[in-house]
Amino acid sequence: MRLRTIGFVVLAALAIWFIAANTGSVTVRLWVPSVTLPLWIVLTVTLLVGVVLGLLIARRRAQR
């Protein structure tokens, strides 16, 4: 296995563990009035946004 693949698997496992361990409710205020959501949903959405932005930046750099 390549080092990059191992690193990805380790980070993915840590992210899943962290999200699963945080199941309480939180209040989120962004552009809308405050919304109460389970923390795991907030963490999952944040992770997905980060992954998508990272992939877009990597793709743009590869095109140069």
mmCIF file of the N, C-alpha and C atoms, coordinates in Angstrom:
data_MODEL
# 
_entry.id   MODEL 
# 
loop_
_atom_site.group_PDB 
_atom_site.id 
_atom_site.type_symbol 
_atom_site.label_atom_id 
_atom_site.label_alt_id 
_atom_site.label_comp_id 
_atom_site.label_asym_id 
_atom_site.label_entity_id 
_atom_site.label_seq_id 
_atom_site.pdbx_PDB_ins_code 
_atom_site.Cartn_x 
_atom_site.Cartn_y 
_atom_site.Cartn_z 
_atom_site.occupancy 
_atom_site.B_iso_or_equiv 
_atom_site.pdbx_formal_charge 
_atom_site.auth_seq_id 
_atom_site.auth_comp_id 
_atom_site.auth_asym_id 
_atom_site.auth_atom_id 
_atom_site.pdbx_PDB_model_num 
ATOM 1   N N  . MET A 1 1  ? 0.833   -1.189 0.000   1.00 0.00 ? 1  MET A N  1 
ATOM 2   C CA . MET A 1 1  ? 0.000   0.000  0.000   1.00 0.00 ? 1  MET A CA 1 
ATOM 3   C C  . MET A 1 1  ? 0.872   1.245  0.000   1.00 0.00 ? 1  MET A C  1 
ATOM 4   N N  . ARG A 1 2  ? 0.414   2.237  -0.671  1.00 0.00 ? 2  ARG A N  1 
ATOM 5   C CA . ARG A 1 2  ? 1.151   3.492  -0.687  1.00 0.00 ? 2  ARG A CA 1 
ATOM 6   C C  . ARG A 1 2  ? 0.918   4.252  0.607   1.00 0.00 ? 2  ARG A C  1 
ATOM 7   N N  . LEU A 1 3  ? 1.873   5.054  0.979   1.00 0.00 ? 3  LEU A N  1 
ATOM 8   C CA . LEU A 1 3  ? 1.799   5.838  2.206   1.00 0.00 ? 3  LEU A CA 1 
ATOM 9   C C  . LEU A 1 3  ? 0.598   6.780  2.186   1.00 0.00 ? 3  LEU A C  1 
ATOM 10  N N  . ARG A 1 4  ? 0.305   7.325  1.032   1.00 0.00 ? 4  ARG A N  1 
ATOM 11  C CA . ARG A 1 4  ? -0.835  8.237  0.906   1.00 0.00 ? 4  ARG A CA 1 
ATOM 12  C C  . ARG A 1 4  ? -2.153  7.521  1.197   1.00 0.00 ? 4  ARG A C  1 
ATOM 13  N N  . THR A 1 5  ? -2.299  6.301  0.710   1.00 0.00 ? 5  THR A N  1 
ATOM 14  C CA . THR A 1 5  ? -3.507  5.519  0.946   1.00 0.00 ? 5  THR A CA 1 
ATOM 15  C C  . THR A 1 5  ? -3.652  5.181  2.423   1.00 0.00 ? 5  THR A C  1 
ATOM 16  N N  . ILE A 1 6  ? -2.558  4.792  3.050   1.00 0.00 ? 6  ILE A N  1 
ATOM 17  C CA . ILE A 1 6  ? -2.594  4.471  4.477   1.00 0.00 ? 6  ILE A CA 1 
ATOM 18  C C  . ILE A 1 6  ? -2.985  5.711  5.280   1.00 0.00 ? 6  ILE A C  1 
ATOM 19  N N  . GLY A 1 7  ? -2.413  6.846  4.944   1.00 0.00 ? 7  GLY A N  1 
ATOM 20  C CA . GLY A 1 7  ? -2.755  8.091  5.626   1.00 0.00 ? 7  GLY A CA 1 
ATOM 21  C C  . GLY A 1 7  ? -4.220  8.451  5.468   1.00 0.00 ? 7  GLY A C  1 
ATOM 22  N N  . PHE A 1 8  ? -4.745  8.259  4.255   1.00 0.00 ? 8  PHE A N  1 
ATOM 23  C CA . PHE A 1 8  ? -6.155  8.539  4.005   1.00 0.00 ? 8  PHE A CA 1 
ATOM 24  C C  . PHE A 1 8  ? -7.048  7.632  4.835   1.00 0.00 ? 8  PHE A C  1 
ATOM 25  N N  . VAL A 1 9  ? -6.723  6.348  4.891   1.00 0.00 ? 9  VAL A N  1 
ATOM 26  C CA . VAL A 1 9  ? -7.526  5.388  5.657   1.00 0.00 ? 9  VAL A CA 1 
ATOM 27  C C  . VAL A 1 9  ? -7.497  5.736  7.145   1.00 0.00 ? 9  VAL A C  1 
ATOM 28  N N  . VAL A 1 10 ? -6.328  6.092  7.659   1.00 0.00 ? 10 VAL A N  1 
ATOM 29  C CA . VAL A 1 10 ? -6.210  6.456  9.077   1.00 0.00 ? 10 VAL A CA 1 
ATOM 30  C C  . VAL A 1 10 ? -7.026  7.717  9.372   1.00 0.00 ? 10 VAL A C  1 
ATOM 31  N N  . LEU A 1 11 ? -6.906  8.738  8.531   1.00 0.00 ? 11 LEU A N  1 
ATOM 32  C CA . LEU A 1 11 ? -7.671  9.966  8.743   1.00 0.00 ? 11 LEU A CA 1 
ATOM 33  C C  . LEU A 1 11 ? -9.173  9.733  8.628   1.00 0.00 ? 11 LEU A C  1 
ATOM 34  N N  . ALA A 1 12 ? -9.587  8.906  7.680   1.00 0.00 ? 12 ALA A N  1 
ATOM 35  C CA . ALA A 1 12 ? -11.007 8.602  7.535   1.00 0.00 ? 12 ALA A CA 1 
ATOM 36  C C  . ALA A 1 12 ? -11.534 7.870  8.763   1.00 0.00 ? 12 ALA A C  1 
ATOM 37  N N  . ALA A 1 13 ? -10.757 6.915  9.274   1.00 0.00 ? 13 ALA A N  1 
ATOM 38  C CA . ALA A 1 13 ? -11.176 6.182  10.472  1.00 0.00 ? 13 ALA A CA 1 
ATOM 39  C C  . ALA A 1 13 ? -11.276 7.109  11.677  1.00 0.00 ? 13 ALA A C  1 
ATOM 40  N N  . LEU A 1 14 ? -10.310 8.009  11.830  1.00 0.00 ? 14 LEU A N  1 
ATOM 41  C CA . LEU A 1 14 ? -10.362 8.970  12.939  1.00 0.00 ? 14 LEU A CA 1 
ATOM 42  C C  . LEU A 1 14 ? -11.560 9.909  12.811  1.00 0.00 ? 14 LEU A C  1 
ATOM 43  N N  . ALA A 1 15 ? -11.853 10.347 11.607  1.00 0.00 ? 15 ALA A N  1 
ATOM 44  C CA . ALA A 1 15 ? -12.997 11.232 11.391  1.00 0.00 ? 15 ALA A CA 1 
ATOM 45  C C  . ALA A 1 15 ? -14.302 10.519 11.720  1.00 0.00 ? 15 ALA A C  1 
ATOM 46  N N  . ILE A 1 16 ? -14.435 9.278  11.287  1.00 0.00 ? 16 ILE A N  1 
ATOM 47  C CA . ILE A 1 16 ? -15.648 8.509  11.577  1.00 0.00 ? 16 ILE A CA 1 
ATOM 48  C C  . ILE A 1 16 ? -15.788 8.280  13.074  1.00 0.00 ? 16 ILE A C  1 
ATOM 49  N N  . TRP A 1 17 ? -14.694 7.935  13.734  1.00 0.00 ? 17 TRP A N  1 
ATOM 50  C CA . TRP A 1 17 ? -14.731 7.733  15.190  1.00 0.00 ? 17 TRP A CA 1 
ATOM 51  C C  . TRP A 1 17 ? -15.123 9.027  15.902  1.00 0.00 ? 17 TRP A C  1 
ATOM 52  N N  . PHE A 1 18 ? -14.530 10.151 15.503  1.00 0.00 ? 18 PHE A N  1 
ATOM 53  C CA . PHE A 1 18 ? -14.818 11.434 16.135  1.00 0.00 ? 18 PHE A CA 1 
ATOM 54  C C  . PHE A 1 18 ? -16.277 11.824 15.950  1.00 0.00 ? 18 PHE A C  1 
ATOM 55  N N  . ILE A 1 19 ? -16.801 11.630 14.752  1.00 0.00 ? 19 ILE A N  1 
ATOM 56  C CA . ILE A 1 19 ? -18.199 11.960 14.479  1.00 0.00 ? 19 ILE A CA 1 
ATOM 57  C C  . ILE A 1 19 ? -19.125 11.059 15.287  1.00 0.00 ? 19 ILE A C  1 
ATOM 58  N N  . ALA A 1 20 ? -18.819 9.768  15.352  1.00 0.00 ? 20 ALA A N  1 
ATOM 59  C CA . ALA A 1 20 ? -19.663 8.830  16.099  1.00 0.00 ? 20 ALA A CA 1 
ATOM 60  C C  . ALA A 1 20 ? -19.630 9.101  17.600  1.00 0.00 ? 20 ALA A C  1 
ATOM 61  N N  . ALA A 1 21 ? -18.531 9.638  18.103  1.00 0.00 ? 21 ALA A N  1 
ATOM 62  C CA . ALA A 1 21 ? -18.403 9.892  19.539  1.00 0.00 ? 21 ALA A CA 1 
ATOM 63  C C  . ALA A 1 21 ? -19.122 11.165 19.971  1.00 0.00 ? 21 ALA A C  1 
ATOM 64  N N  . ASN A 1 22 ? -19.481 12.022 19.043  1.00 0.00 ? 22 ASN A N  1 
ATOM 65  C CA . ASN A 1 22 ? -20.126 13.294 19.367  1.00 0.00 ? 22 ASN A CA 1 
ATOM 66  C C  . ASN A 1 22 ? -21.563 13.285 18.865  1.00 0.00 ? 22 ASN A C  1 
ATOM 67  N N  . THR A 1 23 ? -22.469 12.863 19.731  1.00 0.00 ? 23 THR A N  1 
ATOM 68  C CA . THR A 1 23 ? -23.861 12.705 19.311  1.00 0.00 ? 23 THR A CA 1 
ATOM 69  C C  . THR A 1 23 ? -24.809 13.696 19.967  1.00 0.00 ? 23 THR A C  1 
ATOM 70  N N  . GLY A 1 24 ? -24.303 14.593 20.788  1.00 0.00 ? 24 GLY A N  1 
ATOM 71  C CA . GLY A 1 24 ? -25.171 15.563 21.458  1.00 0.00 ? 24 GLY A CA 1 
ATOM 72  C C  . GLY A 1 24 ? -25.753 16.568 20.481  1.00 0.00 ? 24 GLY A C  1 
ATOM 73  N N  . SER A 1 25 ? -26.648 17.407 20.989  1.00 0.00 ? 25 SER A N  1 
ATOM 74  C CA . SER A 1 25 ? -27.259 18.444 20.159  1.00 0.00 ? 25 SER A CA 1 
ATOM 75  C C  . SER A 1 25 ? -26.524 19.765 20.347  1.00 0.00 ? 25 SER A C  1 
ATOM 76  N N  . VAL A 1 26 ? -26.457 20.540 19.282  1.00 0.00 ? 26 VAL A N  1 
ATOM 77  C CA . VAL A 1 26 ? -25.842 21.865 19.326  1.00 0.00 ? 26 VAL A CA 1 
ATOM 78  C C  . VAL A 1 26 ? -26.751 22.855 18.605  1.00 0.00 ? 26 VAL A C  1 
ATOM 79  N N  . THR A 1 27 ? -26.597 24.111 18.952  1.00 0.00 ? 27 THR A N  1 
ATOM 80  C CA . THR A 1 27 ? -27.334 25.174 18.282  1.00 0.00 ? 27 THR A CA 1 
ATOM 81  C C  . THR A 1 27 ? -26.387 25.863 17.307  1.00 0.00 ? 27 THR A C  1 
ATOM 82  N N  . VAL A 1 28 ? -26.816 25.948 16.052  1.00 0.00 ? 28 VAL A N  1 
ATOM 83  C CA . VAL A 1 28 ? -25.995 26.535 14.996  1.00 0.00 ? 28 VAL A CA 1 
ATOM 84  C C  . VAL A 1 28 ? -26.674 27.815 14.522  1.00 0.00 ? 28 VAL A C  1 
ATOM 85  N N  . ARG A 1 29 ? -25.901 28.898 14.476  1.00 0.00 ? 29 ARG A N  1 
ATOM 86  C CA . ARG A 1 29 ? -26.390 30.165 13.929  1.00 0.00 ? 29 ARG A CA 1 
ATOM 87  C C  . ARG A 1 29 ? -25.467 30.564 12.803  1.00 0.00 ? 29 ARG A C  1 
ATOM 88  N N  . LEU A 1 30 ? -25.999 30.591 11.598  1.00 0.00 ? 30 LEU A N  1 
ATOM 89  C CA . LEU A 1 30 ? -25.190 30.986 10.462  1.00 0.00 ? 30 LEU A CA 1 
ATOM 90  C C  . LEU A 1 30 ? -25.889 32.161 9.793   1.00 0.00 ? 30 LEU A C  1 
ATOM 91  N N  . TRP A 1 31 ? -26.618 31.919 8.738   1.00 0.00 ? 31 TRP A N  1 
ATOM 92  C CA . TRP A 1 31 ? -27.374 32.988 8.090   1.00 0.00 ? 31 TRP A CA 1 
ATOM 93  C C  . TRP A 1 31 ? -28.844 32.931 8.468   1.00 0.00 ? 31 TRP A C  1 
ATOM 94  N N  . VAL A 1 32 ? -29.265 31.818 8.948   1.00 0.00 ? 32 VAL A N  1 
ATOM 95  C CA . VAL A 1 32 ? -30.661 31.642 9.348   1.00 0.00 ? 32 VAL A CA 1 
ATOM 96  C C  . VAL A 1 32 ? -30.748 31.770 10.859  1.00 0.00 ? 32 VAL A C  1 
ATOM 97  N N  . PRO A 1 33 ? -31.940 31.940 11.368  1.00 0.00 ? 33 PRO A N  1 
ATOM 98  C CA . PRO A 1 33 ? -32.060 31.914 12.829  1.00 0.00 ? 33 PRO A CA 1 
ATOM 99  C C  . PRO A 1 33 ? -31.506 30.603 13.378  1.00 0.00 ? 33 PRO A C  1 
ATOM 100 N N  . SER A 1 34 ? -31.254 30.576 14.656  1.00 0.00 ? 34 SER A N  1 
ATOM 101 C CA . SER A 1 34 ? -30.594 29.412 15.252  1.00 0.00 ? 34 SER A CA 1 
ATOM 102 C C  . SER A 1 34 ? -31.361 28.119 14.990  1.00 0.00 ? 34 SER A C  1 
ATOM 103 N N  . VAL A 1 35 ? -30.608 27.082 14.680  1.00 0.00 ? 35 VAL A N  1 
ATOM 104 C CA . VAL A 1 35 ? -31.146 25.754 14.391  1.00 0.00 ? 35 VAL A CA 1 
ATOM 105 C C  . VAL A 1 35 ? -30.461 24.773 15.329  1.00 0.00 ? 35 VAL A C  1 
ATOM 106 N N  . THR A 1 36 ? -31.238 23.895 15.953  1.00 0.00 ? 36 THR A N  1 
ATOM 107 C CA . THR A 1 36 ? -30.667 22.874 16.825  1.00 0.00 ? 36 THR A CA 1 
ATOM 108 C C  . THR A 1 36 ? -30.575 21.566 16.051  1.00 0.00 ? 36 THR A C  1 
ATOM 109 N N  . LEU A 1 37 ? -29.364 21.033 15.968  1.00 0.00 ? 37 LEU A N  1 
ATOM 110 C CA . LEU A 1 37 ? -29.093 19.804 15.219  1.00 0.00 ? 37 LEU A CA 1 
ATOM 111 C C  . LEU A 1 37 ? -28.211 18.892 16.049  1.00 0.00 ? 37 LEU A C  1 
ATOM 112 N N  . PRO A 1 38 ? -28.246 17.595 15.745  1.00 0.00 ? 38 PRO A N  1 
ATOM 113 C CA . PRO A 1 38 ? -27.260 16.713 16.369  1.00 0.00 ? 38 PRO A CA 1 
ATOM 114 C C  . PRO A 1 38 ? -25.856 17.094 15.886  1.00 0.00 ? 38 PRO A C  1 
ATOM 115 N N  . LEU A 1 39 ? -24.891 17.040 16.786  1.00 0.00 ? 39 LEU A N  1 
ATOM 116 C CA . LEU A 1 39 ? -23.523 17.433 16.456  1.00 0.00 ? 39 LEU A CA 1 
ATOM 117 C C  . LEU A 1 39 ? -22.942 16.576 15.341  1.00 0.00 ? 39 LEU A C  1 
ATOM 118 N N  . TRP A 1 40 ? -23.321 15.297 15.264  1.00 0.00 ? 40 TRP A N  1 
ATOM 119 C CA . TRP A 1 40 ? -22.750 14.434 14.230  1.00 0.00 ? 40 TRP A CA 1 
ATOM 120 C C  . TRP A 1 40 ? -23.132 14.919 12.836  1.00 0.00 ? 40 TRP A C  1 
ATOM 121 N N  . ILE A 1 41 ? -24.316 15.517 12.691  1.00 0.00 ? 41 ILE A N  1 
ATOM 122 C CA . ILE A 1 41 ? -24.720 16.049 11.382  1.00 0.00 ? 41 ILE A CA 1 
ATOM 123 C C  . ILE A 1 41 ? -23.855 17.258 11.026  1.00 0.00 ? 41 ILE A C  1 
ATOM 124 N N  . VAL A 1 42 ? -23.638 18.142 11.997  1.00 0.00 ? 42 VAL A N  1 
ATOM 125 C CA . VAL A 1 42 ? -22.809 19.326 11.761  1.00 0.00 ? 42 VAL A CA 1 
ATOM 126 C C  . VAL A 1 42 ? -21.391 18.908 11.381  1.00 0.00 ? 42 VAL A C  1 
ATOM 127 N N  . LEU A 1 43 ? -20.836 17.935 12.096  1.00 0.00 ? 43 LEU A N  1 
ATOM 128 C CA . LEU A 1 43 ? -19.477 17.469 11.805  1.00 0.00 ? 43 LEU A CA 1 
ATOM 129 C C  . LEU A 1 43 ? -19.394 16.798 10.436  1.00 0.00 ? 43 LEU A C  1 
ATOM 130 N N  . THR A 1 44 ? -20.400 16.006 10.088  1.00 0.00 ? 44 THR A N  1 
ATOM 131 C CA . THR A 1 44 ? -20.403 15.322 8.794   1.00 0.00 ? 44 THR A CA 1 
ATOM 132 C C  . THR A 1 44 ? -20.481 16.330 7.648   1.00 0.00 ? 44 THR A C  1 
ATOM 133 N N  . VAL A 1 45 ? -21.353 17.315 7.771   1.00 0.00 ? 45 VAL A N  1 
ATOM 134 C CA . VAL A 1 45 ? -21.474 18.336 6.726   1.00 0.00 ? 45 VAL A CA 1 
ATOM 135 C C  . VAL A 1 45 ? -20.168 19.121 6.602   1.00 0.00 ? 45 VAL A C  1 
ATOM 136 N N  . THR A 1 46 ? -19.569 19.467 7.742   1.00 0.00 ? 46 THR A N  1 
ATOM 137 C CA . THR A 1 46 ? -18.302 20.188 7.721   1.00 0.00 ? 46 THR A CA 1 
ATOM 138 C C  . THR A 1 46 ? -17.211 19.363 7.050   1.00 0.00 ? 46 THR A C  1 
ATOM 139 N N  . LEU A 1 47 ? -17.148 18.079 7.372   1.00 0.00 ? 47 LEU A N  1 
ATOM 140 C CA . LEU A 1 47 ? -16.164 17.191 6.753   1.00 0.00 ? 47 LEU A CA 1 
ATOM 141 C C  . LEU A 1 47 ? -16.377 17.110 5.244   1.00 0.00 ? 47 LEU A C  1 
ATOM 142 N N  . LEU A 1 48 ? -17.618 16.939 4.820   1.00 0.00 ? 48 LEU A N  1 
ATOM 143 C CA . LEU A 1 48 ? -17.902 16.829 3.389   1.00 0.00 ? 48 LEU A CA 1 
ATOM 144 C C  . LEU A 1 48 ? -17.564 18.120 2.640   1.00 0.00 ? 48 LEU A C  1 
ATOM 145 N N  . VAL A 1 49 ? -17.868 19.263 3.231   1.00 0.00 ? 49 VAL A N  1 
ATOM 146 C CA . VAL A 1 49 ? -17.520 20.541 2.604   1.00 0.00 ? 49 VAL A CA 1 
ATOM 147 C C  . VAL A 1 49 ? -16.004 20.661 2.475   1.00 0.00 ? 49 VAL A C  1 
ATOM 148 N N  . GLY A 1 50 ? -15.281 20.262 3.510   1.00 0.00 ? 50 GLY A N  1 
ATOM 149 C CA . GLY A 1 50 ? -13.820 20.306 3.460   1.00 0.00 ? 50 GLY A CA 1 
ATOM 150 C C  . GLY A 1 50 ? -13.242 19.388 2.399   1.00 0.00 ? 50 GLY A C  1 
ATOM 151 N N  . VAL A 1 51 ? -13.807 18.196 2.275   1.00 0.00 ? 51 VAL A N  1 
ATOM 152 C CA . VAL A 1 51 ? -13.329 17.244 1.265   1.00 0.00 ? 51 VAL A CA 1 
ATOM 153 C C  . VAL A 1 51 ? -13.589 17.788 -0.138  1.00 0.00 ? 51 VAL A C  1 
ATOM 154 N N  . VAL A 1 52 ? -14.782 18.307 -0.362  1.00 0.00 ? 52 VAL A N  1 
ATOM 155 C CA . VAL A 1 52 ? -15.116 18.839 -1.687  1.00 0.00 ? 52 VAL A CA 1 
ATOM 156 C C  . VAL A 1 52 ? -14.211 20.020 -2.038  1.00 0.00 ? 52 VAL A C  1 
ATOM 157 N N  . LEU A 1 53 ? -14.008 20.940 -1.092  1.00 0.00 ? 53 LEU A N  1 
ATOM 158 C CA . LEU A 1 53 ? -13.122 22.076 -1.362  1.00 0.00 ? 53 LEU A CA 1 
ATOM 159 C C  . LEU A 1 53 ? -11.687 21.619 -1.616  1.00 0.00 ? 53 LEU A C  1 
ATOM 160 N N  . GLY A 1 54 ? -11.217 20.653 -0.856  1.00 0.00 ? 54 GLY A N  1 
ATOM 161 C CA . GLY A 1 54 ? -9.872  20.124 -1.069  1.00 0.00 ? 54 GLY A CA 1 
ATOM 162 C C  . GLY A 1 54 ? -9.715  19.489 -2.436  1.00 0.00 ? 54 GLY A C  1 
ATOM 163 N N  . LEU A 1 55 ? -10.718 18.727 -2.857  1.00 0.00 ? 55 LEU A N  1 
ATOM 164 C CA . LEU A 1 55 ? -10.666 18.105 -4.180  1.00 0.00 ? 55 LEU A CA 1 
ATOM 165 C C  . LEU A 1 55 ? -10.697 19.148 -5.293  1.00 0.00 ? 55 LEU A C  1 
ATOM 166 N N  . LEU A 1 56 ? -11.516 20.182 -5.119  1.00 0.00 ? 56 LEU A N  1 
ATOM 167 C CA . LEU A 1 56 ? -11.573 21.239 -6.133  1.00 0.00 ? 56 LEU A CA 1 
ATOM 168 C C  . LEU A 1 56 ? -10.243 21.977 -6.244  1.00 0.00 ? 56 LEU A C  1 
ATOM 169 N N  . ILE A 1 57 ? -9.623  22.269 -5.117  1.00 0.00 ? 57 ILE A N  1 
ATOM 170 C CA . ILE A 1 57 ? -8.326  22.957 -5.142  1.00 0.00 ? 57 ILE A CA 1 
ATOM 171 C C  . ILE A 1 57 ? -7.257  22.065 -5.766  1.00 0.00 ? 57 ILE A C  1 
ATOM 172 N N  . ALA A 1 58 ? -7.244  20.785 -5.413  1.00 0.00 ? 58 ALA A N  1 
ATOM 173 C CA . ALA A 1 58 ? -6.259  19.861 -5.978  1.00 0.00 ? 58 ALA A CA 1 
ATOM 174 C C  . ALA A 1 58 ? -6.460  19.712 -7.485  1.00 0.00 ? 58 ALA A C  1 
ATOM 175 N N  . ARG A 1 59 ? -7.699  19.651 -7.912  1.00 0.00 ? 59 ARG A N  1 
ATOM 176 C CA . ARG A 1 59 ? -7.988  19.515 -9.339  1.00 0.00 ? 59 ARG A CA 1 
ATOM 177 C C  . ARG A 1 59 ? -7.536  20.759 -10.100 1.00 0.00 ? 59 ARG A C  1 
ATOM 178 N N  . ARG A 1 60 ? -7.772  21.919 -9.510  1.00 0.00 ? 60 ARG A N  1 
ATOM 179 C CA . ARG A 1 60 ? -7.369  23.163 -10.172 1.00 0.00 ? 60 ARG A CA 1 
ATOM 180 C C  . ARG A 1 60 ? -5.854  23.262 -10.291 1.00 0.00 ? 60 ARG A C  1 
ATOM 181 N N  . ARG A 1 61 ? -5.147  22.844 -9.235  1.00 0.00 ? 61 ARG A N  1 
ATOM 182 C CA . ARG A 1 61 ? -3.680  22.865 -9.283  1.00 0.00 ? 61 ARG A CA 1 
ATOM 183 C C  . ARG A 1 61 ? -3.144  21.879 -10.316 1.00 0.00 ? 61 ARG A C  1 
ATOM 184 N N  . ALA A 1 62 ? -3.814  20.748 -10.472 1.00 0.00 ? 62 ALA A N  1 
ATOM 185 C CA . ALA A 1 62 ? -3.360  19.738 -11.428 1.00 0.00 ? 62 ALA A CA 1 
ATOM 186 C C  . ALA A 1 62 ? -3.541  20.214 -12.870 1.00 0.00 ? 62 ALA A C  1 
ATOM 187 N N  . GLN A 1 63 ? -4.488  21.095 -13.101 1.00 0.00 ? 63 GLN A N  1 
ATOM 188 C CA . GLN A 1 63 ? -4.738  21.592 -14.456 1.00 0.00 ? 63 GLN A CA 1 
ATOM 189 C C  . GLN A 1 63 ? -3.682  22.590 -14.907 1.00 0.00 ? 63 GLN A C  1 
ATOM 190 N N  . ARG A 1 64 ? -2.962  23.179 -13.980 1.00 0.00 ? 64 ARG A N  1 
ATOM 191 C CA . ARG A 1 64 ? -1.951  24.191 -14.336 1.00 0.00 ? 64 ARG A CA 1 
ATOM 192 C C  . ARG A 1 64 ? -0.749  23.598 -14.968 1.00 0.00 ? 64 ARG A C  1 
# 
